[in-house]
Amino acid sequence: AAAAATVAAAATAAPSSATAPKTPTTTPAMTMPTDTTTHDCTDERCAVCLEVDSFDDDAIVFCDSCDMAVHQLCYGIGDSLPEGEWFCDVCAAFPAHVPANAATTPASSRAKTSRLNASRQNSRRVACPACPSLEGAFKRTSKGQWGGWAHVMCTVHLPGAGFLKPDTREDASFSLVDPQRHKLLCYLCTDKDAKRMGMKVQCAHKKCAKAFHVTCAAARNLRIDLDDGEPLIFCDAHAISTKSPAKPAAASNKRRRKS
């Protein structure tokens, strides 16, 4: 899938006058690896935290329609693996786009293309209020506000945003997001309109005022750390990290459709 936005080769800082205060999130954030270059929803890494590791108590599961991969806890699926077919919230909301043979995994490229087309069709039906990306893991917003849908990734990493029901990742809310974040310009977007869309975070390095969308940061492989549970995202100029690349997880811990 395409990245959230085409990244610029040269970065320009956002005006310091538009700096928004960093308010705490209402949902615990997650650590992201520093070796990823895309958050393709058909990849085998979680579309929320971008990790490839899958665990017995927090396995990576795949949507039986679009093939998006998510951890149980990242997407709020629960402690138990779903039995039978499982669809992400977007594919469940638009069943007309779910392939009739979604419960199987045919080896033919035609079947794979069908699933990818279903993913793209559903992605065009929903949008995130925080960024211009139409790819990734979406959840419904509280009472249908902010367009009705939002990225899990944006909701957990944007200061002031969060889920009213964090355990199940339900009712995404942006009511506490500082309005100034709408005025910041994403320095990673090359499209003039995309730069202005949504709500942005800012580089956590000292007084650096560079701003960017959360999904743009993920697509650009920016450094993301945690400080007492609060996400700290750094621009590429301050993204030097000593974190080791994520190691591939054992296939036995991942749930695929039955053949």
Secondary structure, DSSP 4 states (H G I P E B T S, - for coil): ---SSPBPSS--PPPGGGPPP-PPPSS------SS-S---TTSSS-TTT-----BTTB-EEE-TTT--EEEHHHHT--SSPPPS----HHHHH-GGGS-TTTTS---SHHHHHHHHHHHHHHHTT---TT-S---S-EEEBGGG-TTSEEEHHHHHHSTT-EEEETTTTEEEE-TTS-GGGGTS-BTTB-SHHHHHSS--EE--STT---EE-HHHHHHTT--EEEETTEEEE--GGG----PPPPPPPPGGGEE----
